[in-house]
Amino acid sequence: RRPDGTPGFHTNRATKTLIVNNLIGMVRDRAYIERDVMAIDEALAYERKPRGAFGAKDGMHDDILITRAMALAYCAEAYMADIRRKRVAASIEACVHDKPPN
């Protein structure tokens, strides 16, 4: 979500690095397996530039790869948010049941 709450994803050097590192980790840990040939081709043509930013090699594209990275980052954030909600709910439930009698 954007800062104003509307759906969207702002891509800049920091967010791109974050989502690409997440994608790299998920592929490395076999938590995500890419099966689309075009996405694999883009991944093979992806690099860290001399100034530290990620991007496709000159003349290549990274649209499919970046959409995958965005989707996986969204899924990871949604998963973590669900875990946090469950922990908060469990804490509240424990407090309610451990309440001293009146």
Secondary structure, 3 states (H helix, E strand, C coil): CCCCCCCCCCCCHHHHHHHHHHHHHHHHCCCCCCCCHHHHHHHHCEEECCCCCEEECCCCCCHHHHHHHHHHHHHHHHHHHHHHHHHHHHHHHHHHHCCCCC
